[in-house]
Amino acid sequence: MANDAREMLMYLRLALISRHKSQLLPCDKFLVLTGVSALKAGYPDIAENCHQYVTRHQPSHLLSEYSNLSEAMIDDDFQPYLRVLQKFCSFEQAEHLLQNSDDAPSNVSFDAERDEYECADIARDLLADPVWNSPDG
């Protein structure tokens, strides 16, 4: 479960970097991956926030067909999309991108030693960033 929490945090940090660079489609992909990892780590509140941000930004997104990410995860029609996203950026790729990113905002740092509870707290703080509520996304 600790790896799932770290994965959640890495994907969320990549989403935030993408958002700060106005790369909204990659941001949404990273948010879906964040939500999936959050569910695996046992943080449905974080998954719900990710679901809300993606469906607000893209009302026609596949996730809009589901009331929450948990519902999507059990639907066979969602699984091919999830496999595409996992090929888009695996855990190892996310780790590499974060370690080599010069574009990370000051509140986005990488520390592989964080325990899962600290990861969840950081994820909640990152999701509280005002950038998610700006009019362009």
PyRosetta script that sets phi, psi and omega in degrees:
from pyrosetta import init, pose_from_sequence

init()
pose = pose_from_sequence("MANDAREMLMYLRLALISRHKSQLLPCDKFLVLTGVSALKAGYPDIAENCHQYVTRHQPSHLLSEYSNLSEAMIDDDFQPYLRVLQKFCSFEQAEHLLQNSDDAPSNVSFDAERDEYECADIARDLLADPVWNSPDG")
pose.set_psi(1, -31.6)
pose.set_omega(1, 179.7)
pose.set_phi(2, -63.6)
pose.set_psi(2, -37.6)
pose.set_omega(2, 177.3)
pose.set_phi(3, -64.8)
pose.set_psi(3, -37.8)
pose.set_omega(3, 177.7)
pose.set_phi(4, -63.5)
pose.set_psi(4, -38.9)
pose.set_omega(4, 178.9)
pose.set_phi(5, -67.6)
pose.set_psi(5, -41.2)
pose.set_omega(5, 177.3)
pose.set_phi(6, -65.6)
pose.set_psi(6, -40.3)
pose.set_omega(6, 177.5)
pose.set_phi(7, -60.8)
pose.set_psi(7, -44.0)
pose.set_omega(7, 178.3)
pose.set_phi(8, -56.7)
pose.set_psi(8, -47.0)
pose.set_omega(8, -177.6)
pose.set_phi(9, -67.5)
pose.set_psi(9, -39.8)
pose.set_omega(9, 179.1)
pose.set_phi(10, -63.4)
pose.set_psi(10, -45.9)
pose.set_omega(10, 179.6)
pose.set_phi(11, -64.3)
pose.set_psi(11, -38.5)
pose.set_omega(11, 179.1)
pose.set_phi(12, -65.7)
pose.set_psi(12, -39.3)
pose.set_omega(12, 177.4)
pose.set_phi(13, -63.9)
pose.set_psi(13, -40.1)
pose.set_omega(13, 176.7)
pose.set_phi(14, -65.5)
pose.set_psi(14, -36.2)
pose.set_omega(14, 176.4)
pose.set_phi(15, -63.4)
pose.set_psi(15, -42.4)
pose.set_omega(15, -179.6)
pose.set_phi(16, -65.8)
pose.set_psi(16, -41.8)
pose.set_omega(16, 176.5)
pose.set_phi(17, -60.2)
pose.set_psi(17, -46.5)
pose.set_omega(17, 179.1)
pose.set_phi(18, -60.9)
pose.set_psi(18, -41.1)
pose.set_omega(18, -179.2)
pose.set_phi(19, -64.3)
pose.set_psi(19, -43.2)
pose.set_omega(19, 178.8)
pose.set_phi(20, -64.8)
pose.set_psi(20, -26.4)
pose.set_omega(20, 178.7)
pose.set_phi(21, -92.7)
pose.set_psi(21, 8.6)
pose.set_omega(21, -178.0)
pose.set_phi(22, 58.5)
pose.set_psi(22, 32.0)
pose.set_omega(22, 175.4)
pose.set_phi(23, -99.2)
pose.set_psi(23, 81.7)
pose.set_omega(23, -168.6)
pose.set_phi(24, -72.7)
pose.set_psi(24, -36.5)
pose.set_omega(24, 179.6)
pose.set_phi(25, -67.7)
pose.set_psi(25, -47.4)
pose.set_omega(25, 174.2)
pose.set_phi(26, -61.4)
pose.set_psi(26, -36.1)
pose.set_omega(26, 177.8)
pose.set_phi(27, -57.1)
pose.set_psi(27, -46.4)
pose.set_omega(27, -179.9)
pose.set_phi(28, -63.5)
pose.set_psi(28, -38.5)
pose.set_omega(28, 177.5)
pose.set_phi(29, -61.8)
pose.set_psi(29, -45.2)
pose.set_omega(29, 178.8)
pose.set_phi(30, -65.1)
pose.set_psi(30, -33.8)
pose.set_omega(30, 177.9)
pose.set_phi(31, -67.1)
pose.set_psi(31, -37.6)
pose.set_omega(31, 176.5)
pose.set_phi(32, -64.4)
pose.set_psi(32, -45.1)
pose.set_omega(32, 178.2)
pose.set_phi(33, -63.2)
pose.set_psi(33, -36.4)
pose.set_omega(33, 175.7)
pose.set_phi(34, -60.8)
pose.set_psi(34, -47.6)
pose.set_omega(34, -178.7)
pose.set_phi(35, -62.7)
pose.set_psi(35, -41.4)
pose.set_omega(35, 178.3)
pose.set_phi(36, -63.1)
pose.set_psi(36, -45.2)
pose.set_omega(36, 178.3)
pose.set_phi(37, -64.4)
pose.set_psi(37, -37.0)
pose.set_omega(37, 178.1)
pose.set_phi(38, -62.2)
pose.set_psi(38, -41.9)
pose.set_omega(38, 177.9)
pose.set_phi(39, -63.3)
pose.set_psi(39, -44.1)
pose.set_omega(39, 179.4)
pose.set_phi(40, -62.8)
pose.set_psi(40, -33.3)
pose.set_omega(40, -179.1)
pose.set_phi(41, -83.7)
pose.set_psi(41, -8.0)
pose.set_omega(41, 178.6)
pose.set_phi(42, 90.5)
pose.set_psi(42, 29.2)
pose.set_omega(42, 180.0)
pose.set_phi(43, -122.2)
pose.set_psi(43, 74.4)
pose.set_omega(43, -177.8)
pose.set_phi(44, -63.9)
pose.set_psi(44, -25.6)
pose.set_omega(44, 178.7)
pose.set_phi(45, -66.3)
pose.set_psi(45, -38.7)
pose.set_omega(45, 177.8)
pose.set_phi(46, -69.2)
pose.set_psi(46, -40.8)
pose.set_omega(46, 177.0)
pose.set_phi(47, -60.9)
pose.set_psi(47, -40.5)
pose.set_omega(47, 179.7)
pose.set_phi(48, -64.7)
pose.set_psi(48, -40.8)
pose.set_omega(48, 176.6)
pose.set_phi(49, -60.8)
pose.set_psi(49, -43.4)
pose.set_omega(49, 178.6)
pose.set_phi(50, -62.1)
pose.set_psi(50, -44.2)
pose.set_omega(50, 178.1)
pose.set_phi(51, -57.9)
pose.set_psi(51, -45.9)
pose.set_omega(51, -179.2)
pose.set_phi(52, -62.8)
pose.set_psi(52, -43.7)
pose.set_omega(52, -179.3)
pose.set_phi(53, -64.0)
pose.set_psi(53, -44.0)
pose.set_omega(53, -178.4)
pose.set_phi(54, -65.9)
pose.set_psi(54, -46.2)
pose.set_omega(54, -176.8)
pose.set_phi(55, -71.7)
pose.set_psi(55, -26.9)
pose.set_omega(55, 175.0)
pose.set_phi(56, -71.7)
pose.set_psi(56, -41.6)
pose.set_omega(56, -179.2)
pose.set_phi(57, -72.2)
pose.set_psi(57, -38.5)
pose.set_omega(57, -178.3)
pose.set_phi(58, -128.9)
pose.set_psi(58, 85.6)
pose.set_omega(58, -177.7)
pose.set_phi(59, -58.8)
pose.set_psi(59, -22.0)
pose.set_omega(59, 179.8)
pose.set_phi(60, -95.2)
pose.set_psi(60, 7.5)
pose.set_omega(60, 179.4)
pose.set_phi(61, -62.5)
pose.set_psi(61, 149.2)
pose.set_omega(61, 177.6)
pose.set_phi(62, -51.4)
pose.set_psi(62, -36.3)
pose.set_omega(62, 179.9)
pose.set_phi(63, -62.5)
pose.set_psi(63, -22.5)
pose.set_omega(63, 180.0)
pose.set_phi(64, -65.4)
pose.set_psi(64, -17.6)
pose.set_omega(64, 177.9)
pose.set_phi(65, -76.5)
pose.set_psi(65, -8.8)
pose.set_omega(65, -175.5)
pose.set_phi(66, -120.7)
pose.set_psi(66, 144.3)
pose.set_omega(66, 179.8)
pose.set_phi(67, -73.3)
pose.set_psi(67, -22.1)
pose.set_omega(67, 176.3)
pose.set_phi(68, -159.2)
pose.set_psi(68, 170.8)
pose.set_omega(68, -176.9)
pose.set_phi(69, -70.2)
pose.set_psi(69, -31.3)
pose.set_omega(69, 177.5)
pose.set_phi(70, -60.4)
pose.set_psi(70, -40.8)
pose.set_omega(70, 178.3)
pose.set_phi(71, -64.2)
pose.set_psi(71, -41.6)
pose.set_omega(71, 179.3)
pose.set_phi(72, -63.3)
pose.set_psi(72, -40.1)
pose.set_omega(72, -175.5)
pose.set_phi(73, -63.1)
pose.set_psi(73, -26.8)
pose.set_omega(73, -179.2)
pose.set_phi(74, -93.9)
pose.set_psi(74, -2.7)
pose.set_omega(74, -180.0)
pose.set_phi(75, -91.7)
pose.set_psi(75, 127.3)
pose.set_omega(75, -179.8)
pose.set_phi(76, -61.2)
pose.set_psi(76, -26.9)
pose.set_omega(76, -179.9)
pose.set_phi(77, -71.1)
pose.set_psi(77, -21.4)
pose.set_omega(77, 179.9)
pose.set_phi(78, -83.5)
pose.set_psi(78, -25.9)
pose.set_omega(78, -173.0)
pose.set_phi(79, -60.4)
pose.set_psi(79, -41.8)
pose.set_omega(79, 177.3)
pose.set_phi(80, -61.3)
pose.set_psi(80, -38.9)
pose.set_omega(80, 177.8)
pose.set_phi(81, -63.3)
pose.set_psi(81, -42.4)
pose.set_omega(81, 179.2)
pose.set_phi(82, -63.2)
pose.set_psi(82, -40.7)
pose.set_omega(82, 177.9)
pose.set_phi(83, -61.7)
pose.set_psi(83, -39.6)
pose.set_omega(83, 177.0)
pose.set_phi(84, -61.8)
pose.set_psi(84, -43.8)
pose.set_omega(84, 178.8)
pose.set_phi(85, -63.8)
pose.set_psi(85, -39.3)
pose.set_omega(85, -179.8)
pose.set_phi(86, -67.6)
pose.set_psi(86, -29.0)
pose.set_omega(86, 173.3)
pose.set_phi(87, -76.2)
pose.set_psi(87, -32.8)
pose.set_omega(87, 177.1)
pose.set_phi(88, -57.2)
pose.set_psi(88, -42.9)
pose.set_omega(88, -179.9)
pose.set_phi(89, -157.0)
pose.set_psi(89, 102.6)
pose.set_omega(89, 176.6)
pose.set_phi(90, -75.9)
pose.set_psi(90, 170.9)
pose.set_omega(90, 176.8)
pose.set_phi(91, -55.7)
pose.set_psi(91, -45.0)
pose.set_omega(91, -178.6)
pose.set_phi(92, -65.3)
pose.set_psi(92, -40.2)
pose.set_omega(92, 177.3)
pose.set_phi(93, -64.6)
pose.set_psi(93, -41.3)
pose.set_omega(93, 179.1)
pose.set_phi(94, -61.1)
pose.set_psi(94, -44.3)
pose.set_omega(94, 178.9)
pose.set_phi(95, -60.2)
pose.set_psi(95, -45.0)
pose.set_omega(95, 179.3)
pose.set_phi(96, -63.8)
pose.set_psi(96, -45.2)
pose.set_omega(96, 180.0)
pose.set_phi(97, -60.2)
pose.set_psi(97, -42.1)
pose.set_omega(97, -179.3)
pose.set_phi(98, -69.4)
pose.set_psi(98, -39.9)
pose.set_omega(98, -178.7)
pose.set_phi(99, -68.3)
pose.set_psi(99, -24.8)
pose.set_omega(99, -176.4)
pose.set_phi(100, -109.9)
pose.set_psi(100, 14.2)
pose.set_omega(100, -176.1)
pose.set_phi(101, -89.5)
pose.set_psi(101, 126.5)
pose.set_omega(101, 172.1)
pose.set_phi(102, -94.3)
pose.set_psi(102, -6.4)
pose.set_omega(102, -174.4)
pose.set_phi(103, -95.8)
pose.set_psi(103, 2.5)
pose.set_omega(103, -176.5)
pose.set_phi(104, -67.8)
pose.set_psi(104, 128.8)
pose.set_omega(104, 173.7)
pose.set_phi(105, -59.0)
pose.set_psi(105, 161.0)
pose.set_omega(105, -175.1)
pose.set_phi(106, -60.0)
pose.set_psi(106, -27.1)
pose.set_omega(106, 179.6)
pose.set_phi(107, -89.4)
pose.set_psi(107, 9.2)
pose.set_omega(107, 179.0)
pose.set_phi(108, -115.1)
pose.set_psi(108, 97.9)
pose.set_omega(108, 177.7)
pose.set_phi(109, -123.2)
pose.set_psi(109, 165.7)
pose.set_omega(109, -177.7)
pose.set_phi(110, -117.1)
pose.set_psi(110, 128.1)
pose.set_omega(110, 177.0)
pose.set_phi(111, -144.8)
pose.set_psi(111, 104.4)
pose.set_omega(111, -175.4)
pose.set_phi(112, -69.1)
pose.set_psi(112, -9.9)
pose.set_omega(112, -175.8)
pose.set_phi(113, -91.9)
pose.set_psi(113, -0.8)
pose.set_omega(113, -177.9)
pose.set_phi(114, -66.6)
pose.set_psi(114, 140.8)
pose.set_omega(114, 176.3)
pose.set_phi(115, -81.2)
pose.set_psi(115, 167.3)
pose.set_omega(115, -170.9)
pose.set_phi(116, -64.4)
pose.set_psi(116, -32.6)
pose.set_omega(116, -179.5)
pose.set_phi(117, -70.0)
pose.set_psi(117, -38.8)
pose.set_omega(117, 176.9)
pose.set_phi(118, -66.1)
pose.set_psi(118, -38.2)
pose.set_omega(118, 176.7)
pose.set_phi(119, -59.4)
pose.set_psi(119, -44.3)
pose.set_omega(119, -179.7)
pose.set_phi(120, -64.7)
pose.set_psi(120, -40.9)
pose.set_omega(120, 178.1)
pose.set_phi(121, -63.9)
pose.set_psi(121, -42.3)
pose.set_omega(121, 178.7)
pose.set_phi(122, -64.7)
pose.set_psi(122, -41.6)
pose.set_omega(122, 178.9)
pose.set_phi(123, -60.5)
pose.set_psi(123, -43.2)
pose.set_omega(123, 178.4)
pose.set_phi(124, -63.8)
pose.set_psi(124, -39.4)
pose.set_omega(124, 177.2)
pose.set_phi(125, -64.0)
pose.set_psi(125, -43.9)
pose.set_omega(125, 179.8)
pose.set_phi(126, -64.3)
pose.set_psi(126, -37.0)
pose.set_omega(126, 178.6)
pose.set_phi(127, -70.8)
pose.set_psi(127, -18.0)
pose.set_omega(127, 177.2)
pose.set_phi(128, -84.1)
pose.set_psi(128, -5.3)
pose.set_omega(128, -179.8)
pose.set_phi(129, -57.9)
pose.set_psi(129, 132.6)
pose.set_omega(129, -179.0)
pose.set_phi(130, -59.7)
pose.set_psi(130, -18.9)
pose.set_omega(130, -178.2)
pose.set_phi(131, -59.5)
pose.set_psi(131, -28.9)
pose.set_omega(131, -178.6)
pose.set_phi(132, -70.2)
pose.set_psi(132, -21.1)
pose.set_omega(132, -178.2)
pose.set_phi(133, -103.8)
pose.set_psi(133, 9.2)
pose.set_omega(133, -180.0)
pose.set_phi(134, -71.7)
pose.set_psi(134, 153.5)
pose.set_omega(134, -173.8)
pose.set_phi(135, -63.2)
pose.set_psi(135, -24.3)
pose.set_omega(135, -177.0)
pose.set_phi(136, -87.8)
pose.set_psi(136, 10.5)
pose.set_omega(136, 179.0)
pose.set_phi(137, -168.6)
pose.dump_pdb("model.pdb")
